[in-house]
């Protein structure tokens, strides 16, 4: 029996000048995108015409689907009028019986009895994990008994604290990429502190936390003494007073802490996103709005490893260790960075193979066509099988294997049309979608791996979009038939802007550069994502679908998502800097699970070493070359994944053996040729259910 990928059934993850600089950086047209229902995009103009749909609300109508909550909606601590923020770094604040810690890099923040706590995680690496848990190093008690999220945008969140009567006491502002946590009082109050702060010789108000100064920034500037109680452990705040807390960075030059405190005294009032793509690069730019009277240097931000090729920031102010690696401390109004573009592709071009190779492939296509089984009915394996068969169709048509191609095209078109029937769930319990009016999203009636709890939607729907993009590429009639529902799947995971029915960019975190897989994020370590490669696959599928339907705006957005996700997949999953001091003690070359508060050499479904790498390279689509570039690292990753030496065929007889062989081919032609020799005799059970031996051989032949 072919081994099936399995997961836990519940809780899976499962300014203008600056923008001009970002434009020059990537050679891109920058498109603004409103990332939430409460923030407007500012700045950023396109240097070339773009479709209106890019960065705008999708032109889709969820009302075409039946309304149904396939799973019970969780408790939500969310202000009226906001779309539930599933799949976000801060989802744990909103969903579930009690708020959970969240990790706005580089801080960790939690709701505590009476108020909130904030800490700078003490990062420790073990052989199999990099750990940075939430510990409240500074706590603030204002007598609060409840909390709710009242606003969110691209990278910032407003958390309201209230009393027993439901009256607001104040708000906590959390900002991704900021080491500053800010509290604004809604009423006159005295807030108790868990640390004693005092005025130092430099005039800054600080507390010593295990040898690291934490700065208290006051309402009118870096000096917080005006609101500090005589005992140093309380704050006397008037309505509207704002205080902020900032941990001193490591390796900070003289005077840096005051520079940072002065920058931290300017509140961030919101964040906005601009993005763009060309054939060579994709650019992401996040603007931290600070008001018209803010100083020109902007606010305090940290630059993550995948953002090192950036513009718009003044750095050299120190560093922090995070579970993602060492981050640079900077000041900026807009942080912009570029990543290599990945060209969307759904075809392995086999025209360059010799006649013997084509004949071998044709025979295997016939064998794989004859061995096809009924398609599964859940949204993960169902979508995965459609994508697999779309790849088989592509090979059959290129090779002229008409006895396979013609019936397969008809069957695929029929299967896609069945899934895309808007009212399908009114007549059957499987192969159909509904709209969840409580959580506000599109859900498959036959859920898998917690998809009814909004887990993994991009993984699942990416396969549908890929299959539809391949099969309907030259079939406008089919594309038109599929569009009402397939456009909804696309909008569910990647709407350019929010509507009352759907959030913007549900799963994608623009600051982090990658997606989050858990819908409700019921974890003390924050949200997480395992299969970064399936996220890349999703955006490739989105681009192919956009191309098939002629939606240039959506295709531009998908190209940005594809390049950004591919860069972060390498930066944090497969090709990170193993010599980074923050990771000292971690003994592996991949991290298969990346969380807000940790990184693990582990999966949700298997302890096998091959699973740790296999889940980061499947499905091996034509865009898989984004994982190439460092042959030595590919070989090193394989050495810890396989059951033995790479030059022994038996070593590849492991879970995801076929996917690892295709990954090996990315190291170079000789590696591909060696992999091809193994692939011909690889046991059938080592062919993943989302692939075929035909695809395996074709992938290796085209690279050997």
MIGU-494393 format. One record per residue (C-alpha): residue number from 1; x, y negated, z. Coordinates in nm, 3 decimals. Last residue first. Example, Ala and Ser with C-alpha at 12.3 -4.5 7.8 and 13.67 -1.06 7.14 Angstrom:
% MIGU-494393
   resi      east     north        up
      2     1.367     0.106     0.714
      1     1.230     0.450     0.780
% end
This chain:
% MIGU-494393
   resi      east     north        up
    704     2.031    -1.457    -1.602
    703     1.783    -1.737    -1.541
    702     1.509    -1.655    -1.794
    701     1.560    -1.284    -1.728
    700     1.510    -1.329    -1.353
    699     1.176    -1.509    -1.375
    698     1.060    -1.275    -1.653
    697     1.146    -0.967    -1.446
    696     0.963    -1.092    -1.137
    695     0.665    -1.215    -1.340
    694     0.626    -0.876    -1.506
    693     0.673    -0.702    -1.170
    692     0.367    -0.889    -1.055
    691     0.299    -1.167    -0.805
    690     0.059    -1.282    -0.535
    689     0.029    -0.930    -0.394
    688     0.403    -0.933    -0.335
    687     0.601    -0.665    -0.516
    686     0.782    -0.471    -0.242
    685     0.519    -0.197    -0.243
    684     0.612    -0.114    -0.602
    683     0.964    -0.016    -0.501
    682     1.238    -0.225    -0.667
    681     1.379    -0.029    -0.959
    680     1.379    -0.295    -1.230
    679     1.430    -0.568    -0.972
    678     1.773    -0.445    -0.862
    677     1.933    -0.491    -1.205
    676     1.754    -0.824    -1.241
    675     1.899    -0.944    -0.910
    674     2.250    -0.882    -1.038
    673     2.172    -1.080    -1.353
    672     2.022    -1.364    -1.148
    671     2.329    -1.377    -0.924
    670     2.550    -1.396    -1.232
    669     2.330    -1.669    -1.381
    668     2.340    -1.894    -1.072
    667     2.226    -1.936    -0.710
    666     1.863    -1.977    -0.819
    665     1.852    -1.607    -0.907
    664     1.870    -1.525    -0.536
    663     1.532    -1.694    -0.484
    662     1.382    -1.460    -0.744
    661     1.530    -1.162    -0.561
    660     1.397    -1.298    -0.231
    659     1.044    -1.318    -0.373
    658     1.066    -0.957    -0.493
    657     1.187    -0.831    -0.155
    656     0.906    -1.011     0.027
    655     0.914    -0.747     0.303
    654     1.228    -0.538     0.257
    653     1.379    -0.296     0.006
    652     1.630    -0.560    -0.101
    651     1.917    -0.406     0.096
    650     1.861    -0.074    -0.083
    649     1.991    -0.227    -0.406
    648     2.335    -0.292    -0.260
    647     2.523    -0.601    -0.380
    646     2.342    -0.832    -0.137
    645     2.482    -0.645     0.161
    644     2.228    -0.504     0.410
    643     1.871    -0.534     0.538
    642     1.832    -0.880     0.391
    641     1.735    -1.211     0.553
    640     2.063    -1.309     0.719
    639     2.266    -1.264     0.400
    638     1.989    -1.424     0.194
    637     2.026    -1.759     0.369
    636     2.402    -1.741     0.323
    635     2.360    -1.664    -0.049
    634     2.125    -1.959    -0.098
    633     2.359    -2.180     0.104
    632     2.656    -2.090    -0.113
    631     2.460    -2.150    -0.433
    630     2.371    -2.505    -0.326
    629     2.161    -2.675    -0.592
    628     1.856    -2.450    -0.611
    627     1.541    -2.476    -0.397
    626     1.390    -2.734    -0.635
    625     1.436    -2.462    -0.897
    624     1.112    -2.305    -0.771
    623     0.910    -2.524    -1.010
    622     0.836    -2.224    -1.239
    621     0.659    -2.059    -0.945
    620     0.819    -1.827    -0.691
    619     0.527    -1.815    -0.449
    618     0.693    -1.778    -0.207
    617     1.026    -1.928    -0.104
    616     0.981    -2.030     0.260
    615     0.770    -1.726     0.361
    614     1.044    -1.502     0.227
    613     1.310    -1.665     0.443
    612     1.173    -1.581     0.787
    611     0.992    -1.277     0.648
    610     1.320    -1.112     0.546
    609     1.436    -1.127     0.908
    608     1.135    -0.913     1.010
    607     0.948    -1.042     1.317
    606     0.621    -1.069     1.119
    605     0.295    -1.265     1.106
    604     0.309    -1.609     1.263
    603     0.675    -1.651     1.169
    602     0.995    -1.701     1.362
    601     1.326    -1.884     1.346
    600     1.165    -2.174     1.524
    599     1.167    -2.553     1.523
    598     1.034    -2.759     1.811
    597     0.820    -3.054     1.923
    596     0.633    -3.163     1.610
    595     0.658    -2.812     1.475
    594     0.864    -2.649     1.199
    593     0.829    -2.274     1.156
    592     1.062    -2.083     0.923
    591     1.379    -2.255     1.030
    590     1.663    -2.149     0.805
    589     2.041    -2.108     0.848
    588     2.028    -1.936     1.186
    587     2.240    -1.961     1.500
    586     2.093    -2.260     1.683
    585     2.349    -2.355     1.947
    584     2.422    -2.705     1.818
    583     2.111    -2.833     1.640
    582     2.135    -3.193     1.762
    581     2.505    -3.187     1.675
    580     2.420    -3.154     1.302
    579     2.654    -2.885     1.167
    578     2.366    -2.672     1.032
    577     2.268    -2.958     0.804
    576     1.930    -2.855     0.668
    575     1.894    -2.641     0.354
    574     1.596    -2.405     0.406
    573     1.330    -2.548     0.640
    572     1.404    -2.905     0.752
    571     1.579    -3.091     0.469
    570     1.499    -2.833     0.200
    569     1.126    -2.839     0.257
    568     1.153    -3.214     0.313
    567     1.279    -3.268    -0.042
    566     1.016    -3.036    -0.194
    565     0.739    -3.213    -0.003
    564     0.844    -3.554    -0.135
    563     0.886    -3.440    -0.495
    562     0.550    -3.262    -0.507
    561     0.360    -3.536    -0.322
    560     0.491    -3.799    -0.563
    559     0.409    -3.581    -0.866
    558     0.060    -3.526    -0.721
    557     0.002    -3.899    -0.697
    556     0.107    -3.951    -1.057
    555    -0.114    -3.659    -1.163
    554    -0.409    -3.806    -0.978
    553    -0.369    -4.133    -1.165
    552    -0.321    -3.962    -1.500
    551    -0.644    -3.762    -1.473
    550    -0.647    -3.586    -1.810
    549    -0.837    -3.284    -1.678
    548    -0.561    -3.033    -1.751
    547    -0.298    -3.280    -1.628
    546    -0.478    -3.331    -1.298
    545    -0.502    -2.953    -1.259
    544    -0.131    -2.915    -1.329
    543    -0.046    -3.190    -1.079
    542    -0.263    -3.037    -0.806
    541    -0.108    -2.696    -0.869
    540     0.240    -2.840    -0.830
    539     0.116    -3.013    -0.516
    538    -0.008    -2.682    -0.375
    537     0.311    -2.496    -0.469
    536     0.514    -2.744    -0.266
    535     0.285    -2.667     0.029
    534     0.327    -2.296    -0.043
    533     0.703    -2.349    -0.026
    532     0.674    -2.518     0.313
    531     0.527    -2.196     0.447
    530     0.533    -2.250     0.824
    529     0.386    -2.584     0.916
    528     0.322    -2.716     1.264
    527     0.121    -2.953     1.481
    526     0.223    -3.050     1.830
    525     0.427    -2.838     2.073
    524     0.144    -2.822     2.329
    523    -0.073    -2.654     2.068
    522    -0.439    -2.671     1.964
    521    -0.359    -2.839     1.631
    520    -0.717    -2.884     1.504
    519    -0.643    -2.823     1.138
    518    -0.305    -2.654     1.156
    517    -0.095    -2.674     0.839
    516     0.088    -3.007     0.856
    515     0.234    -3.143     0.533
    514     0.572    -3.295     0.456
    513     0.761    -3.621     0.419
    512     0.765    -3.694     0.793
    511     0.660    -4.054     0.726
    510     0.405    -3.962     0.456
    509     0.238    -3.686     0.660
    508     0.031    -3.484     0.414
    507    -0.261    -3.265     0.528
    506    -0.566    -3.485     0.488
    505    -0.417    -3.729     0.239
    504    -0.704    -3.972     0.284
    503    -0.997    -3.845     0.486
    502    -1.322    -3.715     0.334
    501    -1.693    -3.793     0.357
    500    -1.707    -4.160     0.460
    499    -1.429    -4.220     0.210
    498    -1.056    -4.222     0.262
    497    -0.793    -4.302     0.006
    496    -0.578    -4.103    -0.238
    495    -0.763    -3.784    -0.157
    494    -0.510    -3.503    -0.113
    493    -0.642    -3.201     0.079
    492    -1.018    -3.230     0.043
    491    -0.984    -3.438    -0.273
    490    -0.819    -3.154    -0.463
    489    -1.081    -2.905    -0.346
    488    -1.349    -3.156    -0.445
    487    -1.196    -3.197    -0.790
    486    -1.212    -2.818    -0.822
    485    -1.584    -2.828    -0.739
    484    -1.708    -3.081    -0.995
    483    -1.422    -3.007    -1.237
    482    -1.472    -2.638    -1.309
    481    -1.713    -2.675    -1.602
    480    -1.519    -2.968    -1.745
    479    -1.192    -2.775    -1.727
    478    -1.355    -2.479    -1.899
    477    -1.475    -2.700    -2.184
    476    -1.141    -2.873    -2.213
    475    -0.960    -2.541    -2.271
    474    -0.593    -2.598    -2.346
    473    -0.472    -2.644    -1.985
    472    -0.779    -2.463    -1.850
    471    -0.598    -2.139    -1.761
    470    -0.286    -2.304    -1.620
    469    -0.448    -2.590    -1.430
    468    -0.727    -2.364    -1.305
    467    -0.475    -2.116    -1.169
    466    -0.269    -2.391    -1.008
    465    -0.574    -2.565    -0.861
    464    -0.702    -2.239    -0.715
    463    -0.358    -2.158    -0.569
    462    -0.326    -2.507    -0.421
    461    -0.666    -2.463    -0.258
    460    -0.537    -2.193    -0.023
    459    -0.204    -2.345     0.079
    458    -0.353    -2.696     0.094
    457    -0.638    -2.575     0.315
    456    -0.398    -2.408     0.558
    455    -0.602    -2.447     0.876
    454    -0.928    -2.641     0.858
    453    -1.100    -2.444     1.135
    452    -1.290    -2.252     0.865
    451    -0.945    -2.196     0.711
    450    -0.858    -2.007     1.029
    449    -0.645    -1.740     0.864
    448    -0.918    -1.654     0.615
    447    -1.265    -1.792     0.553
    446    -1.537    -1.642     0.336
    445    -1.768    -1.944     0.303
    444    -1.477    -2.153     0.176
    443    -1.456    -2.493     0.341
    442    -1.467    -2.847     0.199
    441    -1.428    -3.126     0.452
    440    -1.600    -3.350     0.694
    439    -1.545    -3.211     1.046
    438    -1.917    -3.227     1.125
    437    -2.057    -3.235     0.771
    436    -1.872    -2.919     0.661
    435    -1.917    -2.901     0.283
    434    -1.960    -2.552     0.140
    433    -1.757    -2.338    -0.098
    432    -1.809    -2.013    -0.290
    431    -1.646    -1.678    -0.358
    430    -1.837    -1.505    -0.076
    429    -2.170    -1.513     0.104
    428    -2.399    -1.528    -0.197
    427    -2.703    -1.715    -0.338
    426    -2.697    -2.054    -0.168
    425    -2.319    -2.034    -0.138
    424    -2.284    -2.057    -0.515
    423    -2.461    -2.393    -0.533
    422    -2.163    -2.585    -0.671
    421    -2.049    -2.292    -0.889
    420    -1.672    -2.333    -0.896
    419    -1.584    -1.990    -0.752
    418    -1.795    -1.826    -1.023
    417    -1.647    -2.046    -1.295
    416    -1.298    -1.948    -1.182
    415    -1.387    -1.579    -1.197
    414    -1.543    -1.614    -1.543
    413    -1.242    -1.803    -1.681
    412    -1.011    -1.545    -1.530
    411    -1.205    -1.256    -1.680
    410    -1.211    -1.414    -2.026
    409    -0.842    -1.494    -2.016
    408    -0.765    -1.140    -1.900
    407    -0.973    -0.990    -2.179
    406    -0.777    -1.181    -2.444
    405    -0.431    -1.161    -2.290
    404    -0.404    -0.789    -2.222
    403    -0.482    -0.649    -2.568
    402    -0.330    -0.967    -2.709
    401     0.022    -0.894    -2.591
    400     0.163    -1.172    -2.808
    399     0.462    -1.233    -2.581
    398     0.365    -1.591    -2.502
    397     0.002    -1.492    -2.450
    396     0.088    -1.204    -2.218
    395     0.334    -1.412    -2.017
    394     0.083    -1.692    -1.955
    393    -0.190    -1.441    -1.873
    392     0.033    -1.277    -1.610
    391     0.091    -1.620    -1.456
    390    -0.283    -1.687    -1.448
    389    -0.326    -1.343    -1.291
    388    -0.100    -1.435    -1.001
    387    -0.272    -1.772    -0.957
    386    -0.613    -1.601    -0.942
    385    -0.475    -1.350    -0.693
    384    -0.350    -1.626    -0.463
    383    -0.687    -1.800    -0.473
    382    -0.870    -1.487    -0.363
    381    -0.598    -1.398    -0.113
    380    -0.637    -1.734     0.058
    379    -0.999    -1.835    -0.009
    378    -1.157    -1.500     0.069
    377    -1.319    -1.285    -0.200
    376    -1.039    -1.062    -0.321
    375    -1.011    -0.993    -0.696
    374    -1.085    -0.639    -0.812
    373    -0.766    -0.446    -0.898
    372    -0.520    -0.496    -1.184
    371    -0.309    -0.191    -1.270
    370    -0.382    -0.199    -1.644
    369    -0.265    -0.558    -1.674
    368     0.049    -0.478    -1.480
    367     0.133    -0.191    -1.714
    366     0.059    -0.400    -2.023
    365     0.272    -0.685    -1.889
    364     0.550    -0.433    -1.816
    363     0.552    -0.315    -2.177
    362     0.560    -0.674    -2.299
    361     0.848    -0.754    -2.066
    360     1.059    -0.468    -2.196
    359     0.980    -0.570    -2.554
    358     1.070    -0.932    -2.480
    357     1.397    -0.822    -2.323
    356     1.483    -0.605    -2.623
    355     1.395    -0.888    -2.862
    354     1.620    -1.142    -2.695
    353     1.485    -1.402    -2.451
    352     1.469    -1.768    -2.552
    351     1.091    -1.776    -2.601
    350     1.035    -1.665    -2.239
    349     0.929    -2.007    -2.111
    348     0.802    -1.949    -1.757
    347     0.494    -2.171    -1.750
    346     0.305    -2.361    -1.479
    345     0.527    -2.667    -1.440
    344     0.528    -2.993    -1.251
    343     0.867    -3.167    -1.280
    342     1.027    -3.213    -0.940
    341     1.152    -3.564    -0.867
    340     1.453    -3.615    -0.644
    339     1.381    -3.810    -0.325
    338     1.372    -4.183    -0.255
    337     1.344    -4.391     0.059
    336     1.163    -4.698     0.185
    335     1.130    -4.834     0.539
    334     0.947    -5.165     0.539
    333     0.965    -5.423     0.816
    332     1.292    -5.283     0.941
    331     1.520    -5.243     1.240
    330     1.731    -4.932     1.272
    329     1.807    -4.632     1.490
    328     1.945    -4.333     1.298
    327     1.807    -3.983     1.354
    326     2.003    -3.672     1.451
    325     1.823    -3.351     1.360
    324     1.459    -3.250     1.322
    323     1.440    -3.135     1.685
    322     1.550    -3.485     1.775
    321     1.878    -3.637     1.895
    320     1.865    -4.014     1.895
    319     2.105    -4.256     1.727
    318     2.261    -4.597     1.766
    317     2.209    -4.947     1.627
    316     2.394    -4.889     1.298
    315     2.084    -4.954     1.090
    314     1.928    -5.248     0.909
    313     1.639    -5.104     0.706
    312     1.482    -5.196     0.371
    311     1.641    -4.928     0.156
    310     1.680    -4.556     0.192
    309     1.885    -4.254     0.093
    308     1.900    -4.136     0.456
    307     1.523    -4.073     0.465
    306     1.537    -3.690     0.461
    305     1.753    -3.697     0.776
    304     1.509    -3.922     0.968
    303     1.546    -4.300     0.995
    302     1.425    -4.450     1.320
    301     1.232    -4.774     1.343
    300     1.243    -5.084     1.563
    299     1.046    -5.382     1.432
    298     1.086    -5.645     1.162
    297     1.415    -5.822     1.103
    296     1.236    -6.135     0.982
    295     1.093    -6.220     1.320
    294     0.715    -6.186     1.360
    293     0.496    -6.494     1.324
    292     0.296    -6.360     1.027
    291     0.201    -6.035     1.196
    290     0.392    -5.714     1.272
    289     0.291    -5.474     0.993
    288     0.521    -5.171     0.966
    287     0.543    -5.098     0.593
    286     0.603    -4.742     0.478
    285     0.767    -4.687     0.140
    284     0.794    -4.352    -0.040
    283     0.976    -4.314    -0.370
    282     0.983    -4.026    -0.615
    281     1.274    -3.974    -0.850
    280     1.385    -3.862    -1.195
    279     1.078    -3.841    -1.419
    278     0.922    -4.132    -1.235
    277     0.712    -4.146    -0.921
    276     0.564    -4.397    -0.682
    275     0.455    -4.460    -0.327
    274     0.323    -4.732    -0.100
    273     0.192    -4.671     0.249
    272     0.062    -4.898     0.520
    271     0.122    -4.932     0.893
    270    -0.061    -5.116     1.166
    269    -0.038    -5.391     1.425
    268     0.321    -5.323     1.527
    267     0.381    -5.545     1.828
    266     0.685    -5.774     1.835
    265     0.866    -5.727     2.166
    264     1.030    -5.415     2.025
    263     1.252    -5.629     1.801
    262     1.379    -5.821     2.103
    261     1.432    -5.496     2.293
    260     1.622    -5.350     1.996
    259     1.857    -5.643     1.973
    258     1.900    -5.633     2.351
    257     1.990    -5.265     2.332
    256     2.230    -5.322     2.043
    255     2.444    -5.574     2.232
    254     2.746    -5.346     2.243
    253     2.718    -5.059     1.998
    252     2.468    -4.777     2.059
    251     2.613    -4.425     2.056
    250     2.293    -4.280     2.202
    249     1.973    -4.480     2.196
    248     1.820    -4.664     2.494
    247     1.463    -4.553     2.561
    246     1.192    -4.813     2.483
    245     0.874    -4.892     2.677
    244     0.630    -5.166     2.579
    243     0.405    -5.409     2.759
    242     0.106    -5.599     2.625
    241    -0.115    -5.841     2.813
    240    -0.460    -5.885     2.659
    239    -0.647    -5.889     2.989
    238    -0.399    -5.974     3.261
    237    -0.143    -5.722     3.380
    236     0.033    -5.678     3.712
    235     0.268    -5.384     3.652
    234     0.380    -5.146     3.924
    233     0.686    -4.953     4.033
    232     0.944    -5.230     4.066
    231     0.833    -5.291     4.425
    230     0.786    -5.661     4.364
    229     0.555    -5.589     4.072
    228     0.675    -5.630     3.714
    227     0.458    -5.857     3.499
    226     0.697    -6.149     3.453
    225     1.002    -5.923     3.481
    224     0.941    -5.769     3.139
    223     1.205    -5.971     2.959
    222     1.214    -5.858     2.594
    221     0.950    -6.108     2.490
    220     0.616    -6.260     2.585
    219     0.419    -5.958     2.704
    218     0.713    -5.777     2.861
    217     0.949    -5.509     2.732
    216     1.042    -5.243     2.988
    215     1.367    -5.080     2.879
    214     1.454    -4.720     2.957
    213     1.817    -4.665     3.046
    212     1.953    -4.309     3.011
    211     2.136    -4.144     3.300
    210     1.856    -3.910     3.402
    209     1.602    -4.188     3.363
    208     1.748    -4.516     3.489
    207     1.487    -4.789     3.475
    206     1.528    -5.116     3.289
    205     1.424    -5.481     3.285
    204     1.666    -5.668     3.060
    203     1.839    -5.980     3.191
    202     2.188    -5.856     3.108
    201     2.268    -5.823     3.478
    200     1.972    -5.587     3.521
    199     1.616    -5.662     3.625
    198     1.457    -5.362     3.794
    197     1.227    -5.071     3.707
    196     1.126    -4.792     3.945
    195     0.977    -4.494     3.768
    194     0.634    -4.330     3.801
    193     0.464    -4.660     3.728
    192     0.132    -4.784     3.868
    191    -0.080    -5.024     3.663
    190    -0.246    -5.323     3.826
    189    -0.538    -5.456     3.628
    188    -0.699    -5.749     3.446
    187    -0.893    -5.602     3.159
    186    -0.820    -5.463     2.811
    185    -0.452    -5.405     2.886
    184    -0.223    -5.333     2.591
    183     0.025    -5.046     2.611
    182     0.312    -4.995     2.367
    181     0.542    -4.701     2.303
    180     0.862    -4.790     2.119
    179     1.099    -4.531     1.970
    178     0.927    -4.589     1.634
    177     0.926    -4.350     1.339
    176     0.566    -4.254     1.388
    175     0.383    -4.523     1.584
    174     0.179    -4.475     1.900
    173    -0.018    -4.767     2.041
    172    -0.181    -4.710     2.380
    171    -0.499    -4.905     2.448
    170    -0.652    -5.055     2.759
    169    -0.910    -5.019     3.035
    168    -1.212    -4.957     2.811
    167    -1.541    -4.905     2.993
    166    -1.685    -4.555     2.980
    165    -1.824    -4.577     3.332
    164    -1.573    -4.322     3.456
    163    -1.286    -4.530     3.320
    162    -1.139    -4.573     2.971
    161    -0.813    -4.526     2.779
    160    -0.812    -4.603     2.406
    159    -0.555    -4.441     2.178
    158    -0.451    -4.635     1.869
    157    -0.255    -4.439     1.610
    156     0.017    -4.538     1.366
    155     0.188    -4.377     1.065
    154    -0.045    -4.403     0.766
    153    -0.349    -4.522     0.958
    152    -0.535    -4.452     1.281
    151    -0.798    -4.621     1.493
    150    -1.013    -4.556     1.801
    149    -0.862    -4.230     1.926
    148    -1.026    -4.134     2.256
    147    -0.931    -4.117     2.620
    146    -1.097    -4.042     2.952
    145    -1.043    -4.076     3.327
    144    -0.828    -4.386     3.338
    143    -0.707    -4.528     3.667
    142    -0.427    -4.734     3.512
    141    -0.145    -4.486     3.579
    140     0.171    -4.520     3.366
    139     0.432    -4.246     3.343
    138     0.793    -4.262     3.232
    137     0.994    -3.943     3.179
    136     0.679    -3.747     3.095
    135     0.822    -3.426     2.950
    134     0.709    -3.316     2.603
    133     0.918    -3.037     2.458
    132     1.222    -3.071     2.231
    131     1.333    -2.717     2.152
    130     1.542    -2.590     1.861
    129     1.474    -2.218     1.844
    128     1.630    -1.880     1.756
    127     1.977    -1.880     1.910
    126     1.882    -2.155     2.152
    125     1.895    -2.529     2.093
    124     1.814    -2.798     2.347
    123     1.670    -3.139     2.270
    122     1.587    -3.350     2.574
    121     1.270    -3.508     2.440
    120     1.242    -3.885     2.480
    119     0.945    -3.919     2.709
    118     0.610    -4.090     2.746
    117     0.328    -4.048     2.991
    116    -0.031    -4.165     2.993
    115    -0.315    -4.286     3.211
    114    -0.499    -4.187     3.528
    113    -0.433    -3.816     3.501
    112    -0.205    -3.777     3.201
    111    -0.239    -3.820     2.823
    110     0.084    -3.718     2.652
    109     0.357    -3.872     2.441
    108     0.678    -3.737     2.292
    107     0.915    -3.981     2.127
    106     1.146    -3.970     1.823
    105     0.936    -3.918     1.619
    104     0.566    -3.949     1.709
    103     0.533    -3.614     1.889
    102     0.196    -3.533     2.043
    101     0.102    -3.380     2.376
    100    -0.247    -3.228     2.412
     99    -0.581    -3.390     2.485
     98    -0.838    -3.173     2.664
     97    -1.129    -2.953     2.553
     96    -1.032    -2.951     2.188
     95    -0.967    -3.204     1.914
     94    -0.856    -3.567     1.922
     93    -0.517    -3.598     2.092
     92    -0.408    -3.264     1.944
     91    -0.467    -3.406     1.594
     90    -0.176    -3.648     1.643
     89     0.069    -3.501     1.388
     88    -0.225    -3.469     1.155
     87    -0.398    -3.166     1.005
     86    -0.749    -3.279     1.102
     85    -0.820    -3.646     1.155
     84    -1.202    -3.653     1.197
     83    -1.331    -3.936     0.974
     82    -1.375    -4.245     1.186
     81    -1.708    -4.425     1.217
     80    -1.766    -4.357     1.584
     79    -1.453    -4.339     1.794
     78    -1.287    -4.001     1.841
     77    -1.231    -3.767     2.135
     76    -1.371    -3.463     1.951
     75    -1.498    -3.136     2.097
     74    -1.455    -2.858     1.847
     73    -1.685    -2.794     1.550
     72    -1.829    -2.444     1.537
     71    -1.710    -2.249     1.235
     70    -1.871    -2.221     0.891
     69    -2.024    -2.564     0.941
     68    -2.268    -2.590     0.651
     67    -2.383    -2.846     0.397
     66    -2.446    -2.700     0.051
     65    -2.221    -2.844    -0.219
     64    -2.312    -3.114    -0.473
     63    -2.333    -3.358    -0.181
     62    -1.952    -3.356    -0.163
     61    -1.953    -3.617    -0.441
     60    -1.624    -3.693    -0.612
     59    -1.465    -4.007    -0.756
     58    -1.169    -4.001    -0.523
     57    -1.096    -4.309    -0.312
     56    -0.802    -4.506    -0.435
     55    -0.425    -4.465    -0.424
     54    -0.412    -4.348    -0.782
     53    -0.770    -4.333    -0.904
     52    -0.744    -4.666    -1.081
     51    -0.501    -4.517    -1.329
     50    -0.161    -4.677    -1.345
     49    -0.020    -4.946    -1.571
     48     0.348    -5.014    -1.511
     47     0.537    -5.234    -1.263
     46     0.275    -5.151    -1.002
     45     0.241    -5.383    -0.712
     44     0.322    -5.332    -0.350
     43     0.184    -5.545    -0.074
     42    -0.086    -5.437     0.164
     41    -0.290    -5.118     0.189
     40    -0.594    -5.160     0.410
     39    -0.633    -4.983     0.741
     38    -0.934    -4.842     0.927
     37    -1.065    -4.559     0.709
     36    -0.718    -4.413     0.672
     35    -0.426    -4.385     0.428
     34    -0.504    -4.677     0.203
     33    -0.261    -4.614    -0.080
     32    -0.039    -4.859    -0.258
     31     0.129    -4.759    -0.582
     30     0.496    -4.822    -0.641
     29     0.625    -4.793    -0.995
     28     0.950    -4.611    -0.966
     27     1.316    -4.671    -1.045
     26     1.384    -4.495    -0.718
     25     1.582    -4.759    -0.535
     24     1.472    -5.052    -0.748
     23     1.111    -5.000    -0.642
     22     1.215    -4.962    -0.281
     21     1.401    -5.290    -0.301
     20     1.094    -5.455    -0.449
     19     0.898    -5.316    -0.157
     18     1.142    -5.472     0.082
     17     1.115    -5.804    -0.092
     16     0.735    -5.791    -0.092
     15     0.698    -5.711     0.289
     14    -0.166    -2.137     1.091
     13    -0.052    -2.344     1.118
     12    -0.255    -2.106     1.272
     11    -0.496    -2.161     1.560
     10    -0.700    -1.844     1.510
      9    -0.654    -1.540     1.287
      8    -0.282    -1.512     1.351
      7    -0.121    -1.460     1.015
      6    -0.080    -1.185     0.763
      5     0.099    -1.149     0.429
      4    -0.012    -0.821     0.289
      3     0.217    -0.530     0.236
      2     0.129    -0.345    -0.087
      1     0.000     0.000     0.000
% end
